[in-house]
Amino acid sequence: MVSRAELSSLETAIRELCDRITSAADELIGTTEENVALDLYEVERSLRTAQRRISRAAGGLPTEQ
């Protein structure tokens, strides 16, 4: 059975991935590859949504004892 701890771990992994994606996108702003940055920002937004949904799902699980 999935636990809050497991979902928390997934949430952390997504947060770290978002940070890496944002950094990569930031480096591309103002270059000829700016269109790639815009795509990366869209990916980052989708991952942030996934992170919030995982957090909400974790809140629906019973607390571990």
Secondary structure in CASP SS format (residue, H / E / C, confidence):
PFRMAT SS
TARGET T0000
AUTHOR 0000-0000-0000
METHOD secondary structure of the structure
MODEL  1
M C 1.00
V C 1.00
S C 1.00
R H 1.00
A H 1.00
E H 1.00
L H 1.00
S H 1.00
S H 1.00
L H 1.00
E H 1.00
T H 1.00
A H 1.00
I H 1.00
R H 1.00
E H 1.00
L H 1.00
C H 1.00
D H 1.00
R H 1.00
I H 1.00
T H 1.00
S H 1.00
A H 1.00
A H 1.00
D H 1.00
E H 1.00
L H 1.00
I C 1.00
G C 1.00
T C 1.00
T C 1.00
E C 1.00
E H 1.00
N H 1.00
V H 1.00
A H 1.00
L H 1.00
D H 1.00
L H 1.00
Y H 1.00
E H 1.00
V H 1.00
E H 1.00
R H 1.00
S H 1.00
L H 1.00
R H 1.00
T H 1.00
A H 1.00
Q H 1.00
R H 1.00
R H 1.00
I H 1.00
S H 1.00
R H 1.00
A H 1.00
A H 1.00
G H 1.00
G C 1.00
L C 1.00
P C 1.00
T C 1.00
E C 1.00
Q C 1.00
END
